[in-house]
């Protein structure tokens, strides 16, 4: 795993996984084995679009 971003409000970390091409993995750090995988995006652009939407929603409140 190659981490490149994290959320400030929880322990989720966005990572590239070696051997999975362009996919972005969302890993919940400090989770028990088997519960760490939160989400998978097909590529960086799908992930960044979702991250920006979440950032907008979070900052509007």
C-alpha positions in Angstrom: 0.0 0.0 0.0 1.1 3.5 -0.8 -0.8 6.0 1.2 -1.4 9.5 -0.3 -4.3 11.1 1.6 -6.2 10.8 4.9 -9.3 12.2 6.4 -9.0 14.4 9.4 -12.4 13.4 10.9 -11.7 9.6 11.0 -8.9 7.0 10.5 -9.6 6.5 6.7 -6.5 6.5 4.5 -6.5 6.6 0.7 -3.9 4.3 -0.8 -2.7 2.9 -4.1 -2.1 -0.8 -3.8 0.8 -2.3 -5.7 -0.4 -4.7 -8.4 -3.9 -3.2 -8.6 -3.2 -0.6 -11.3 -5.0 2.7 -11.0 -7.4 1.6 -8.2 -7.6 3.6 -5.0 -8.2 1.7 -1.8 -9.8 3.3 1.3 -8.4 1.7 4.4 -9.7 2.3 7.9 -6.4 2.4 9.9 -6.4 0.7 13.3 -9.3 -1.6 12.3 -9.3 -5.3 13.2 -8.1 -7.7 10.5 -10.8 -8.2 7.9 -12.6 -4.9 8.7 -9.9 -2.5 7.3 -11.1 -2.3 3.7 -13.8 0.5 3.5 -14.1 1.2 -0.3 -12.4 0.8 -3.6 -12.4 3.3 -6.5 -11.6 2.4 -10.1 -9.1 5.3 -10.4 -7.8 8.5 -8.8 -10.3 10.7 -10.6 -13.3 8.8 -9.2 -11.8 9.1 -5.7 -11.0 12.8 -6.0 -14.5 13.6 -7.2 -16.0 11.8 -4.2 -13.5 13.5 -1.8 -14.3 17.0 -3.1 -18.1 16.3 -2.8 -17.5 15.1 0.8 -15.3 18.1 1.6 -18.0 20.5 0.3 -20.7 18.8 2.3 -18.6 18.8 5.4 -17.7 22.5 5.2 -21.3 23.7 4.4 -22.5 22.5 7.8 
